[in-house]
Amino acid sequence: MAMTPDEFYQHALAAADSDHRLPVPDMTGWEISPFEQEGLRVTPLRPPVVPEKPRHGEDPAECDICRDRDKGVWFNERWRLGRVTGRGVPLILMLYPRDHYDLAELPDEMAAEMGLLSTRIVRHLQAVPHIARAHMYRFGDGAVHTHLWFFARPEGQAQLLGSFLPVWDDLLPEYPADLADQDAALVADALIASSGGSRSPIS
């Protein structure tokens, strides 16, 4: 059985200093890290809060993702693909079920569709000129409604390899929106060719 919240906190504090700061992790010394280790310090570890704060959309009637079910660059009856705006990497897309499902609640048929769509989105993103790799992420701590992130890594930027890409995205200046829109349209058209759907909502 997993540790209780208090047991886990005490376990972690055993490795922390008197200010409850854990050591700076080794990964900050990796070549792809956006940070220099000298002068870097970890935020103090806070005690657990139970019960946890509700995620956005615990009540489906208040879910922004549900309200936006007809916004995006690609749609079918059950899924939509949207572009995340105002970001630093060339393109970020997000796949959502159009109806309100947490990941663990997805019916098996939709879970299978999600796997196939995710693979095809990655494939189509990586076919865009000057996109070297597509990274896929699922977090789920901020909102109940399932949402998968797809980050396009720009070709040749070796520092942007791997797990720090979302951090670099936050540091980089905003990528030109017109170029991101064009590339999102390329991915949407390729997804229509491979998976059906359309560029406008399907009811």
C-alpha positions as CSV (number, residue, x, y, z in Angstrom):
1,M,0.0,0.0,0.0
2,A,1.2,3.5,-0.9
3,M,2.3,5.9,1.9
4,T,-0.3,8.1,3.5
5,P,0.0,11.9,2.6
6,D,1.7,12.6,5.9
7,E,4.1,9.6,5.6
8,F,5.1,10.7,2.1
9,Y,5.7,14.3,3.3
10,Q,7.9,13.1,6.2
11,H,9.8,10.7,3.9
12,A,10.5,13.6,1.5
13,L,11.5,16.0,4.4
14,A,14.2,13.5,5.5
15,A,16.1,14.5,2.3
16,A,15.4,18.3,2.7
17,D,17.3,21.0,4.5
18,S,16.1,23.0,7.5
19,D,14.0,25.3,5.1
20,H,12.3,22.2,3.7
21,R,14.2,22.6,0.4
22,L,15.2,19.4,-1.5
23,P,18.5,19.3,-3.3
24,V,18.7,20.7,-6.8
25,P,18.0,17.7,-9.1
26,D,20.6,16.2,-11.3
27,M,18.4,16.9,-14.4
28,T,19.1,20.7,-14.0
29,G,22.7,19.9,-15.1
30,W,21.6,18.1,-18.3
31,E,22.6,19.7,-21.6
32,I,19.0,20.3,-22.4
33,S,18.2,22.1,-19.1
34,P,17.1,25.7,-19.5
35,F,18.7,26.6,-16.1
36,E,22.2,26.9,-14.8
37,Q,22.6,25.0,-11.5
38,E,24.6,27.7,-9.8
39,G,22.3,29.9,-7.7
40,L,19.3,27.7,-8.5
41,R,17.3,26.4,-5.5
42,V,14.2,24.3,-5.0
43,T,10.9,25.8,-3.6
44,P,10.3,24.7,0.0
45,L,8.2,21.5,0.1
46,R,4.8,22.3,1.5
47,P,2.8,19.9,3.7
48,P,0.0,17.9,2.1
49,V,-3.5,19.4,1.8
50,V,-6.3,16.8,2.1
51,P,-8.8,16.8,0.6
52,E,-7.3,18.2,-2.5
53,K,-8.6,21.3,-4.2
54,P,-11.2,20.3,-6.8
55,R,-10.1,20.3,-10.5
56,H,-11.7,22.6,-13.0
57,G,-14.8,20.9,-14.4
58,E,-15.7,18.7,-11.5
59,D,-19.2,20.0,-12.3
60,P,-19.6,19.5,-16.1
61,A,-22.0,22.5,-16.2
62,E,-19.0,24.7,-15.3
63,C,-16.5,23.1,-17.7
64,D,-14.9,25.5,-20.2
65,I,-13.7,22.6,-22.3
66,C,-17.3,21.5,-22.7
67,R,-18.4,25.0,-23.6
68,D,-15.7,25.1,-26.4
69,R,-16.8,21.7,-27.9
70,D,-17.3,23.4,-31.3
71,K,-13.9,25.3,-31.3
72,G,-10.9,23.8,-33.0
73,V,-9.1,23.0,-36.3
74,W,-10.4,19.4,-36.7
75,F,-13.6,17.6,-35.6
76,N,-15.4,14.3,-35.7
77,E,-18.5,13.2,-33.8
78,R,-16.5,12.4,-30.6
79,W,-13.2,14.3,-30.8
80,R,-11.9,17.7,-31.6
81,L,-8.4,19.1,-32.1
82,G,-7.5,22.6,-31.1
83,R,-4.5,24.9,-31.4
84,V,-3.1,26.4,-28.2
85,T,-2.2,30.0,-29.0
86,G,0.4,32.4,-27.6
87,R,3.2,29.8,-27.2
88,G,6.9,29.7,-27.9
89,V,7.4,26.5,-29.9
90,P,6.2,26.3,-33.5
91,L,2.9,24.5,-32.7
92,I,0.9,23.1,-29.8
93,L,-2.2,21.1,-30.5
94,M,-4.6,19.6,-27.9
95,L,-6.9,16.7,-28.4
96,Y,-10.2,16.6,-26.4
97,P,-13.2,14.3,-26.3
98,R,-16.2,16.6,-27.3
99,D,-18.2,15.1,-24.4
100,H,-17.2,15.4,-20.7
101,Y,-14.9,12.4,-19.8
102,D,-12.0,12.1,-17.4
103,L,-9.3,9.8,-18.8
104,A,-10.2,6.9,-16.5
105,E,-13.9,7.3,-17.5
106,L,-13.4,7.0,-21.3
107,P,-15.3,4.1,-22.8
108,D,-13.0,1.4,-24.3
109,E,-14.0,2.3,-27.8
110,M,-13.1,5.9,-27.3
111,A,-9.8,4.9,-25.6
112,A,-8.9,2.9,-28.6
113,E,-9.8,5.8,-30.9
114,M,-7.7,8.1,-28.8
115,G,-4.6,5.9,-29.2
116,L,-5.0,5.8,-33.0
117,L,-5.7,9.6,-33.3
118,S,-2.8,10.4,-31.1
119,T,-0.4,8.3,-33.2
120,R,-1.7,10.0,-36.4
121,I,-1.5,13.5,-34.9
122,V,2.2,12.8,-34.0
123,R,2.8,11.4,-37.5
124,H,1.2,14.4,-39.2
125,L,3.0,16.9,-36.9
126,Q,6.4,15.3,-37.7
127,A,5.6,15.6,-41.4
128,V,5.4,19.4,-41.2
129,P,8.6,20.9,-42.6
130,H,11.2,22.0,-40.0
131,I,9.4,20.0,-37.2
132,A,11.8,17.4,-35.8
133,R,9.7,15.7,-33.3
134,A,6.2,15.8,-31.7
135,H,6.0,15.3,-27.9
136,M,2.7,14.1,-26.3
137,Y,1.8,14.8,-22.7
138,R,-1.2,14.1,-20.4
139,F,-1.3,15.7,-17.0
140,G,-4.8,15.8,-15.7
141,D,-4.3,17.7,-12.4
142,G,-5.8,21.0,-13.6
143,A,-9.0,20.0,-15.4
144,V,-11.2,16.9,-15.3
145,H,-12.0,16.9,-19.0
146,T,-9.5,14.8,-20.8
147,H,-7.0,16.8,-22.8
148,L,-3.8,15.6,-24.5
149,W,-1.0,18.0,-25.4
150,F,1.1,17.7,-28.6
151,F,4.2,19.9,-28.7
152,A,6.1,20.4,-32.0
153,R,9.9,20.6,-31.4
154,P,11.7,22.8,-33.9
155,E,14.3,21.2,-36.1
156,G,17.9,21.7,-35.1
157,Q,17.4,23.2,-31.6
158,A,19.3,20.5,-29.6
159,Q,18.7,22.3,-26.3
160,L,15.0,21.7,-26.7
161,L,15.2,17.9,-26.8
162,G,13.2,15.9,-24.4
163,S,11.4,16.5,-21.1
164,F,12.2,20.2,-20.7
165,L,10.4,21.2,-23.9
166,P,7.3,22.6,-22.1
167,V,9.6,24.7,-19.9
168,W,11.5,26.0,-23.0
169,D,8.1,26.8,-24.6
170,D,7.3,29.0,-21.6
171,L,10.7,30.8,-21.9
172,L,10.7,31.4,-25.7
173,P,9.2,34.5,-27.4
174,E,5.8,33.9,-28.9
175,Y,5.9,32.1,-32.2
176,P,4.3,33.9,-35.2
177,A,0.6,33.0,-35.1
178,D,0.1,33.0,-38.9
179,L,2.8,30.3,-39.3
180,A,1.3,28.2,-36.5
181,D,-2.1,28.6,-38.1
182,Q,-0.8,27.4,-41.4
183,D,0.9,24.4,-39.9
184,A,-2.2,23.5,-37.8
185,A,-4.2,23.5,-41.0
186,L,-1.7,21.1,-42.6
187,V,-2.1,18.7,-39.6
188,A,-5.9,19.0,-39.7
189,D,-6.0,18.3,-43.5
190,A,-3.7,15.3,-43.0
191,L,-5.9,14.0,-40.2
192,I,-9.0,14.4,-42.4
193,A,-7.3,12.3,-45.0
194,S,-6.2,9.6,-42.5
195,S,-9.1,9.6,-40.1
196,G,-12.1,11.4,-41.6
197,G,-13.7,14.2,-39.8
198,S,-13.8,17.8,-41.0
199,R,-12.4,21.3,-40.4
200,S,-15.8,22.4,-38.9
201,P,-17.8,20.9,-36.1
202,I,-19.8,17.7,-36.8
203,S,-23.0,17.4,-34.8
